[in-house]
Every structure is written in structure tokens, then in C-alpha cells.
Amino acid sequence: MKERYILHCDCNGFFASVELLSHPELWDKPVAVGGDSETRHGIVLAKNEAAKKYGIKTAETLWQARKKCPDLIVLPPHHHLYSHYSKIINGIYTQYTDLVEPFGIDESWLDVTNTYKLFADSPQQLADELRRRIKYETGLTISVGVSFNKIFAKLGSDYKKPDATTVISRENYKDIVYPLPVGDLIYVGKSTQNALAEMGVKTIGQLAEMPLQTLEERFGKHGTELYRYANGLEDSPVASYYAEKDVKSVGSGNTFSRNLNTLDEIRPALMSLREDVGTRLRRHCMYANGVQLTIRYPDFHTFSRQMRIESTDVTKEIYSRALKLFVANRDPAIPVRALTVTAIDLEKEKRVAQMSLFDTATDEKHEKNEKLQATIDRIRDKYGSASVQSATVMGAGYKKKQNPFGDKPQTGGRNWDKNSK
């Protein structure tokens, strides 16, 4: 079998680095990109190398970060700029191969097996050339992992930062990969990491030595993946940059300016989110077969629950499931800090539901909701999105939520821990 050469290119401190292009005078100072603490979006979205030295971590609150570094400079995010530079960088990658698979906004895999010889003497030399071009043409830096599969290539890009190339080959992978903490392996989140620790597994090398049957008994299909990842057996292809992306979900979330305590406060919040989800579903001609609700409490404890739904793109039906999930799973004694409603298990064609012989009222209600929604969409298309709004949402003062990444549905993004509940 022909040896594969996979690159994983990771932009270094992407959000912070993009912001610093407009503030070069802050380059050597500790800088973080964060949300507005007054509207309670006060978390660290990204940080530069100077801020990392203070132990500041992504996703911690700004007040925690400032305790570590009182002189921390916080810049507001500009998501349109991140999308702009992401397109430029991926455009450069596609000049070397069409097999470019983005993994989030700031990372991409490249399969250069059949193309690297057109540009360089080795895959490592090509990786160095990409680092040089990105820095020269954008002012940003990337770290690149070079390996024979996607998993080890990503480990390589994480191994040395910033602006570095790391080669993980069949000859050296045990020396580089096996001493690493098992949590460095993609898809090993806290839940899986804790479960592995109970089994005495703390490094990737120890995971590689675990019997396949033992991992499958404990983790099911995820156990098979863990075994293959640790042993360098992962062989999934790098998708073409021009291939149609599979849409996995469409979600909308909001962190509220104050904690919500009562169901009367929750209802308009859910209605506001469902409007965004439903509109985007219909705009992209997608149907949801499930709804997921994510609840975050003031102590940042977050959990998600989901339920099946008859194939639909109707806003009202998405809301009813989200409300059921909330009532069934929320602890009434604890106020709510943030909510996210997500339409899941999406398909381009509506699944045909079996008509009921007895409950014809339900079928008629579903058809009526579809016709009503189509009418509302036509009015909004002609007169604007604010022309028709729920009285409950307007009364609560919720504005139409703006999606910082535009109106494109999400394509799955990161899912770090398949074993999390």
C-alpha cells in the first residue's frame, strides 16, 4: 500500500492573532479575545502567547483570567474577520491539493500524497513552505503536523507551537506519541479521560497496549476508535474542499443578561431561539428529525438533552419539543444562565410519516402549522424579518439573534468527547 502523507495545519492563537493584526503595538503584551462581560458573555475565546505564560485558558471567565494577569488586555471578537482569513488560508492550501478538509475555522487537514512532489522535495519541506507563505501573505502563523494519518498529523501540529513543523513517522511515532497524556488524543474528553484513568490508562502508549476487546466492552464503538487512534491504524480519507459538506445540525444559543428563574421568563427565551433555528432550516431546505436543548447554570455546569421529532422545519414544533425537554430536565431550584436550541439529525428530504387512522386532528394541525409558517416566511421575505414576530418574544424584549458566523448551518464542528453524556 502506498504511504500517505497527511498535513494538519493549525493557526496559532487564531482569534487573538487576527485581532493583533490591527493592534501591532500589543503584540508582546498579554492579550485575550473575549465577550462582553456586561452582557455576561465574559469568557476567554482566545489568547496570545504572552497571555498563555500567565496560565490563561480558553473558555475560562474573564474575571478568572484577570486574577491571573491583572494587566490582561481584552479585545472584542470580530467573527467576520476570522471567517475572512480562514477563507484566505484555506484558499492557499487548495493551491497545493484539492484534498483540504477544514476542522473548525482555524484548522485543516491536507492530503498531499499525490501532489507534494510538484512543489517540494518532501512533505516536511512543503509544510515549511506553507508556514512561510501564510506568514508572508497574512501576517499569521501556523503549526503543521506531518504524518501518515489524520490523528497523528493533528498530534504533530499540537506538539510544538507556535510556527513549527513536527513530523510523526512510522519510525518515530512511538517515541513522540506514546509518552503524551491520553487527553491529547482527539475525541478523548474529560469523561473518556476519567474512565480511562479508572482503568489505569494515563498515556497514549498505555491506551495502545489495552486489549481491543476490553476497550469495546467499556466504550462500545468509541472503544474501537480509541484503539485504532492510539495504535496508528486510523485511515479515514481527507475530504475534498469542494465536496458538498454534510450538515449535521443547526443551533442557536444565548447567554442572558440576567439569570432566568421562572417558566414565564424561559418561554420567550426559547421562542427567540427557535425562530432563528426554524428560519435557517427552511432557508437551507433542511428537515430536523430531532431537537436538542442545552442548559447552562450560573456555575457554568452545562448539560444537553435531546428527543426525536417527526421530520419538520416548522418553528412551532421545534419550540414545543424544546420546552418539553426543559420542563423535564431543568432543576427548578437553580436559575438559568444560557440556553441553546439545536435541530439535529438533518435531512434534505422530509421523511414520510405514517398517517394516523384515528388521530386525524394531529395530522391536520401539522399541515396547518406548515401552511402558517410558509405564509409567515413569505411576509418576512418581502417586508423584513421583524415584520412578523411573536407577541411573547416582543413583550419580553428579545431581539432577533445575530449569528456571528453568518446564516450557514453548522457542519458538525468539534465533538471532543463522544463518550460524554
ROBA-674877 format. One record per residue (C-alpha): residue number from 1; y, z, x. Coordinates in Angstrom, 1 decimal, decimal comma. Example, Ala and Ser with C-alpha at 12.3 -4.5 7.8 and 13.67 -1.06 7.14 Angstrom:
% residues 2
[1 [-4,5 7,8 12,3]],
[2 [-1,1 7,1 13,7]],
END
This chain:
% residues 421
[1 [0,0 0,0 0,0]],
[2 [3,5 -0,9 1,3]],
[3 [5,5 2,1 2,3]],
[4 [8,5 2,7 0,0]],
[5 [12,0 3,7 1,3]],
[6 [14,0 5,7 -1,2]],
[7 [17,5 7,0 -0,7]],
[8 [19,1 9,8 -2,6]],
[9 [22,9 9,7 -2,3]],
[10 [24,8 12,8 -3,4]],
[11 [28,6 13,0 -3,5]],
[12 [29,7 16,2 -1,7]],
[13 [31,7 18,6 -3,9]],
[14 [32,4 15,6 -6,1]],
[15 [34,9 17,0 -8,7]],
[16 [36,7 19,0 -6,1]],
[17 [36,8 16,1 -3,6]],
[18 [38,2 13,8 -6,2]],
[19 [40,9 16,2 -7,1]],
[20 [41,8 16,8 -3,4]],
[21 [42,5 13,0 -3,0]],
[22 [45,7 13,8 -5,0]],
[23 [46,3 17,1 -3,0]],
[24 [45,5 16,4 0,6]],
[25 [47,6 19,4 1,6]],
[26 [45,0 21,6 0,1]],
[27 [42,0 20,1 1,9]],
[28 [41,4 23,1 4,2]],
[29 [42,2 25,8 1,6]],
[30 [39,7 27,3 -0,9]],
[31 [39,9 25,1 -4,0]],
[32 [37,9 25,1 -7,2]],
[33 [38,0 22,9 -10,2]],
[34 [37,8 25,0 -13,4]],
[35 [38,5 25,0 -17,1]],
[36 [41,4 26,7 -18,8]],
[37 [40,8 30,4 -18,7]],
[38 [43,3 30,9 -21,6]],
[39 [41,1 28,8 -23,9]],
[40 [38,0 30,5 -22,4]],
[41 [36,7 27,5 -20,5]],
[42 [37,3 29,5 -17,4]],
[43 [34,3 28,7 -15,2]],
[44 [34,0 27,0 -11,8]],
[45 [33,0 23,4 -12,3]],
[46 [33,1 22,5 -8,6]],
[47 [34,4 23,9 -5,3]],
[48 [35,2 22,6 -1,9]],
[49 [33,6 23,6 1,4]],
[50 [36,3 26,1 2,1]],
[51 [35,6 27,9 -1,2]],
[52 [31,9 27,8 -0,5]],
[53 [32,4 30,1 2,5]],
[54 [33,5 32,8 0,1]],
[55 [30,2 32,6 -1,8]],
[56 [31,8 31,0 -4,8]],
[57 [29,2 29,3 -7,0]],
[58 [29,3 26,6 -9,6]],
[59 [29,2 27,9 -13,2]],
[60 [30,5 31,4 -12,4]],
[61 [33,6 32,6 -14,2]],
[62 [37,0 32,1 -12,6]],
[63 [37,6 35,8 -12,6]],
[64 [34,4 36,4 -10,6]],
[65 [35,4 33,7 -8,2]],
[66 [38,9 35,2 -7,7]],
[67 [37,3 38,6 -6,9]],
[68 [35,5 36,9 -4,0]],
[69 [38,6 34,9 -3,0]],
[70 [42,0 36,2 -4,3]],
[71 [43,7 33,2 -2,8]],
[72 [41,5 30,7 -4,6]],
[73 [43,4 27,6 -5,8]],
[74 [42,2 26,4 -9,2]],
[75 [42,8 22,8 -10,2]],
[76 [42,2 21,4 -13,8]],
[77 [39,5 18,8 -14,2]],
[78 [40,2 15,1 -14,8]],
[79 [37,0 13,7 -16,1]],
[80 [38,3 10,2 -16,4]],
[81 [38,8 10,1 -12,6]],
[82 [35,3 11,3 -12,0]],
[83 [33,9 8,5 -14,1]],
[84 [36,2 6,0 -12,3]],
[85 [35,0 7,0 -8,9]],
[86 [31,4 7,2 -10,0]],
[87 [31,5 3,6 -11,1]],
[88 [33,1 2,5 -7,8]],
[89 [30,5 4,3 -5,7]],
[90 [27,5 3,0 -7,8]],
[91 [29,1 -0,4 -7,5]],
[92 [28,9 -0,2 -3,7]],
[93 [25,2 0,9 -3,9]],
[94 [24,4 -2,2 -6,0]],
[95 [25,6 -4,4 -3,2]],
[96 [22,5 -3,3 -1,3]],
[97 [19,9 -3,2 -4,1]],
[98 [19,8 -3,6 -7,8]],
[99 [17,4 -0,6 -8,0]],
[100 [20,0 2,1 -8,4]],
[101 [19,2 5,0 -10,7]],
[102 [22,1 7,4 -11,4]],
[103 [21,1 11,1 -11,7]],
[104 [24,2 12,6 -13,3]],
[105 [27,7 11,4 -12,5]],
[106 [27,6 12,1 -8,7]],
[107 [24,0 11,4 -7,6]],
[108 [21,9 8,2 -7,4]],
[109 [18,5 7,1 -6,1]],
[110 [18,3 3,7 -4,4]],
[111 [15,1 1,8 -3,6]],
[112 [15,8 -0,2 -0,5]],
[113 [12,2 -1,1 0,3]],
[114 [12,7 -4,8 0,0]],
[115 [16,4 -5,1 0,9]],
[116 [17,3 -2,8 3,8]],
[117 [16,4 -5,3 6,5]],
[118 [19,1 -7,6 5,1]],
[119 [21,7 -5,0 6,2]],
[120 [20,3 -2,7 8,8]],
[121 [17,5 -2,1 11,3]],
[122 [16,1 0,9 9,5]],
[123 [16,6 2,8 6,2]],
[124 [18,3 5,6 8,1]],
[125 [20,8 3,1 9,6]],
[126 [21,5 1,8 6,1]],
[127 [22,1 5,4 4,9]],
[128 [24,6 5,9 7,7]],
[129 [26,3 2,6 6,7]],
[130 [26,6 3,8 3,1]],
[131 [28,2 7,1 4,2]],
[132 [30,7 5,2 6,3]],
[133 [31,6 2,8 3,5]],
[134 [32,0 5,4 0,9]],
[135 [34,3 7,5 3,1]],
[136 [36,4 4,4 4,2]],
[137 [36,7 2,9 0,7]],
[138 [37,1 6,0 -1,5]],
[139 [38,0 8,9 0,8]],
[140 [34,9 10,8 -0,5]],
[141 [31,8 11,8 1,4]],
[142 [28,1 11,6 0,5]],
[143 [25,0 13,2 1,9]],
[144 [21,9 10,9 1,9]],
[145 [18,2 11,8 1,9]],
[146 [15,8 9,1 3,1]],
[147 [12,1 9,4 2,2]],
[148 [9,0 7,7 0,7]],
[149 [9,6 9,1 -2,8]],
[150 [12,4 10,3 -5,1]],
[151 [11,6 14,0 -4,9]],
[152 [11,6 14,3 -1,1]],
[153 [14,7 12,0 -0,9]],
[154 [16,6 14,4 -3,1]],
[155 [15,5 17,3 -1,0]],
[156 [16,8 15,4 2,0]],
[157 [20,3 14,9 0,5]],
[158 [20,4 18,7 -0,2]],
[159 [19,1 19,6 3,2]],
[160 [22,2 19,1 5,3]],
[161 [25,8 18,8 3,9]],
[162 [28,4 17,5 3,9]],
[163 [28,4 13,9 5,1]],
[164 [24,9 13,8 6,6]],
[165 [21,7 11,8 6,6]],
[166 [18,3 13,5 6,6]],
[167 [15,0 11,6 7,0]],
[168 [11,9 13,2 5,5]],
[169 [9,0 11,0 6,5]],
[170 [5,2 11,3 6,2]],
[171 [5,1 12,6 9,7]],
[172 [7,7 15,4 9,4]],
[173 [7,7 16,4 5,7]],
[174 [5,6 19,5 6,1]],
[175 [7,9 20,8 8,8]],
[176 [11,0 20,2 6,8]],
[177 [9,9 20,7 3,1]],
[178 [7,2 23,4 3,2]],
[179 [9,4 26,2 4,5]],
[180 [12,0 25,6 1,8]],
[181 [12,3 28,0 -1,2]],
[182 [10,3 26,7 -4,2]],
[183 [13,5 26,8 -6,2]],
[184 [14,9 24,0 -4,1]],
[185 [12,4 21,6 -5,7]],
[186 [13,7 19,6 -8,6]],
[187 [12,8 20,9 -12,1]],
[188 [12,0 24,4 -10,7]],
[189 [14,5 26,5 -12,6]],
[190 [14,6 30,3 -12,9]],
[191 [11,9 30,5 -15,5]],
[192 [9,4 28,5 -13,5]],
[193 [10,5 30,1 -10,2]],
[194 [9,9 33,6 -11,6]],
[195 [6,5 32,6 -13,0]],
[196 [5,5 31,1 -9,6]],
[197 [6,7 34,3 -7,8]],
[198 [4,3 36,3 -10,0]],
[199 [1,6 34,1 -8,6]],
[200 [2,7 34,8 -5,0]],
[201 [4,4 31,4 -4,6]],
[202 [7,8 31,5 -3,0]],
[203 [7,9 28,4 -0,8]],
[204 [7,2 24,7 -1,5]],
[205 [4,4 25,0 1,1]],
[206 [2,7 27,8 -0,8]],
[207 [3,1 25,7 -4,0]],
[208 [1,4 22,7 -2,3]],
[209 [-1,6 24,9 -1,4]],
[210 [-2,1 26,1 -5,0]],
[211 [-5,1 24,5 -6,8]],
[212 [-4,2 21,9 -9,3]],
[213 [-6,3 23,5 -12,0]],
[214 [-4,5 26,8 -11,6]],
[215 [-1,1 25,2 -12,0]],
[216 [-2,2 23,2 -15,0]],
[217 [-3,7 26,3 -16,7]],
[218 [-0,4 28,1 -16,2]],
[219 [2,2 25,4 -16,8]],
[220 [0,3 22,5 -18,6]],
[221 [1,6 19,1 -17,7]],
[222 [4,5 20,6 -15,8]],
[223 [1,9 22,1 -13,5]],
[224 [0,6 18,7 -12,7]],
[225 [4,1 17,6 -11,8]],
[226 [4,7 20,6 -9,6]],
[227 [1,5 19,9 -7,7]],
[228 [2,4 16,3 -7,2]],
[229 [6,0 17,0 -6,2]],
[230 [5,1 19,7 -3,6]],
[231 [2,4 17,5 -2,1]],
[232 [4,5 14,4 -1,7]],
[233 [2,5 12,5 -4,4]],
[234 [5,3 11,7 -6,7]],
[235 [5,6 7,9 -7,1]],
[236 [7,8 7,1 -10,0]],
[237 [9,9 3,9 -9,7]],
[238 [13,7 3,8 -9,2]],
[239 [15,1 2,1 -12,4]],
[240 [17,3 -0,9 -12,2]],
[241 [21,0 -0,1 -12,5]],
[242 [21,3 -3,0 -15,0]],
[243 [18,4 -1,9 -17,2]],
[244 [19,2 -0,5 -20,7]],
[245 [19,4 3,2 -20,5]],
[246 [17,3 5,3 -22,8]],
[247 [19,5 7,6 -24,9]],
[248 [17,8 11,0 -25,2]],
[249 [20,4 13,0 -27,1]],
[250 [24,0 13,1 -28,5]],
[251 [25,6 16,5 -28,3]],
[252 [28,9 18,2 -28,9]],
[253 [29,8 21,7 -27,8]],
[254 [32,9 24,0 -27,9]],
[255 [33,8 27,3 -26,3]],
[256 [36,1 29,0 -28,8]],
[257 [39,5 30,6 -28,0]],
[258 [38,1 33,8 -29,5]],
[259 [34,7 35,2 -30,4]],
[260 [33,4 34,3 -33,8]],
[261 [31,9 37,1 -35,8]],
[262 [31,2 36,1 -39,4]],
[263 [29,4 33,2 -41,0]],
[264 [32,7 32,2 -42,7]],
[265 [34,0 31,6 -39,1]],
[266 [30,8 29,9 -37,9]],
[267 [30,6 27,3 -40,7]],
[268 [33,8 25,4 -39,9]],
[269 [33,0 25,5 -36,2]],
[270 [29,6 23,9 -36,9]],
[271 [31,2 21,3 -39,2]],
[272 [33,7 20,4 -36,5]],
[273 [30,8 19,8 -34,0]],
[274 [28,6 17,9 -36,5]],
[275 [31,5 15,4 -37,2]],
[276 [31,6 14,4 -33,5]],
[277 [27,8 14,1 -33,3]],
[278 [27,4 12,2 -36,5]],
[279 [30,2 9,7 -35,7]],
[280 [28,8 8,9 -32,3]],
[281 [25,3 8,5 -33,7]],
[282 [26,5 5,9 -36,1]],
[283 [28,7 4,2 -33,7]],
[284 [25,8 3,5 -31,4]],
[285 [23,3 2,8 -34,3]],
[286 [21,0 5,7 -33,4]],
[287 [19,0 7,9 -35,7]],
[288 [18,1 11,5 -35,0]],
[289 [14,6 13,0 -35,7]],
[290 [15,6 16,5 -34,6]],
[291 [18,5 18,8 -34,3]],
[292 [19,1 21,4 -31,5]],
[293 [21,5 24,3 -31,6]],
[294 [22,7 26,2 -28,5]],
[295 [24,3 29,6 -28,9]],
[296 [26,2 31,4 -26,1]],
[297 [27,2 35,0 -26,4]],
[298 [30,2 36,7 -24,7]],
[299 [27,9 38,0 -21,9]],
[300 [27,1 34,3 -21,2]],
[301 [23,5 34,7 -22,4]],
[302 [22,6 31,3 -23,8]],
[303 [19,6 30,1 -25,8]],
[304 [18,6 27,0 -27,7]],
[305 [16,5 26,4 -30,8]],
[306 [15,5 23,1 -32,5]],
[307 [13,9 21,8 -35,6]],
[308 [12,7 18,4 -36,9]],
[309 [14,7 16,4 -39,4]],
[310 [14,0 13,3 -41,5]],
[311 [15,3 10,3 -39,5]],
[312 [19,0 10,3 -40,2]],
[313 [22,5 9,6 -38,9]],
[314 [24,2 11,5 -41,8]],
[315 [26,7 14,2 -40,7]],
[316 [26,0 16,5 -43,7]],
[317 [22,2 16,5 -43,0]],
[318 [22,8 17,3 -39,3]],
[319 [25,1 20,2 -40,3]],
[320 [22,6 21,7 -42,8]],
[321 [19,9 21,9 -40,1]],
[322 [22,3 23,3 -37,5]],
[323 [23,3 26,0 -40,0]],
[324 [19,7 26,9 -40,8]],
[325 [19,0 27,2 -37,1]],
[326 [22,0 29,5 -36,6]],
[327 [21,2 31,8 -39,6]],
[328 [17,5 32,0 -38,5]],
[329 [18,1 32,8 -34,8]],
[330 [21,5 34,4 -34,3]],
[331 [21,8 38,2 -33,8]],
[332 [24,5 39,2 -36,4]],
[333 [25,5 42,2 -34,3]],
[334 [26,7 40,0 -31,4]],
[335 [29,8 37,7 -31,7]],
[336 [29,5 34,1 -30,6]],
[337 [31,4 32,6 -27,7]],
[338 [30,3 29,0 -27,8]],
[339 [28,2 26,6 -29,8]],
[340 [26,6 23,2 -29,1]],
[341 [25,0 20,9 -31,7]],
[342 [22,8 18,2 -30,4]],
[343 [21,0 15,3 -32,1]],
[344 [17,7 14,8 -30,3]],
[345 [14,6 12,5 -30,4]],
[346 [16,8 9,5 -31,0]],
[347 [15,6 6,0 -32,0]],
[348 [17,4 2,7 -32,7]],
[349 [15,4 2,2 -35,9]],
[350 [15,1 4,6 -38,7]],
[351 [11,7 6,0 -39,3]],
[352 [10,4 5,1 -42,8]],
[353 [9,9 8,3 -44,8]],
[354 [7,3 8,6 -47,4]],
[355 [8,9 8,6 -50,9]],
[356 [8,2 11,7 -52,9]],
[357 [6,4 11,1 -56,3]],
[358 [7,7 14,4 -57,7]],
[359 [10,9 15,3 -55,8]],
[360 [13,0 12,2 -56,6]],
[361 [16,2 14,3 -56,7]],
[362 [15,8 14,9 -52,9]],
[363 [15,4 11,1 -52,2]],
[364 [18,4 10,3 -54,4]],
[365 [20,5 13,0 -52,7]],
[366 [19,6 11,5 -49,3]],
[367 [20,6 8,0 -50,4]],
[368 [23,8 9,3 -51,9]],
[369 [24,7 11,0 -48,6]],
[370 [24,2 7,8 -46,7]],
[371 [26,4 5,8 -49,1]],
[372 [29,1 8,5 -48,9]],
[373 [29,0 8,6 -45,1]],
[374 [29,3 4,8 -44,9]],
[375 [32,4 4,9 -47,1]],
[376 [34,0 7,7 -45,0]],
[377 [33,3 5,7 -41,8]],
[378 [35,0 2,6 -43,3]],
[379 [38,1 4,6 -44,2]],
[380 [38,3 6,2 -40,8]],
[381 [37,8 2,8 -39,1]],
[382 [40,8 1,5 -41,0]],
[383 [43,1 4,4 -41,1]],
[384 [42,0 6,6 -38,1]],
[385 [39,6 9,5 -37,6]],
[386 [42,0 12,1 -39,1]],
[387 [42,3 10,2 -42,4]],
[388 [39,3 12,0 -43,9]],
[389 [38,5 15,5 -42,8]],
[390 [36,6 18,4 -44,2]],
[391 [38,8 20,9 -46,0]],
[392 [36,8 23,7 -44,5]],
[393 [37,5 22,4 -40,9]],
[394 [41,2 21,7 -41,6]],
[395 [41,6 25,2 -43,1]],
[396 [40,1 26,8 -40,0]],
[397 [42,4 24,8 -37,8]],
[398 [39,8 23,0 -35,8]],
[399 [40,9 19,7 -34,2]],
[400 [38,7 16,7 -33,5]],
[401 [36,8 17,5 -30,3]],
[402 [37,5 15,0 -27,5]],
[403 [34,6 14,0 -25,4]],
[404 [35,8 14,2 -21,7]],
[405 [33,2 11,5 -20,7]],
[406 [34,2 9,1 -23,5]],
[407 [32,1 8,1 -26,5]],
[408 [29,0 7,1 -24,8]],
[409 [25,9 9,0 -25,8]],
[410 [24,3 11,2 -23,2]],
[411 [21,3 9,8 -21,4]],
[412 [19,4 13,0 -20,7]],
[413 [21,3 14,1 -17,6]],
[414 [19,8 17,1 -15,7]],
[415 [17,0 19,1 -17,0]],
[416 [16,3 21,5 -14,2]],
[417 [13,6 23,6 -15,8]],
[418 [11,1 22,0 -18,1]],
[419 [9,4 25,4 -18,5]],
[420 [12,4 27,2 -19,8]],
[421 [12,3 28,5 -23,4]],
END
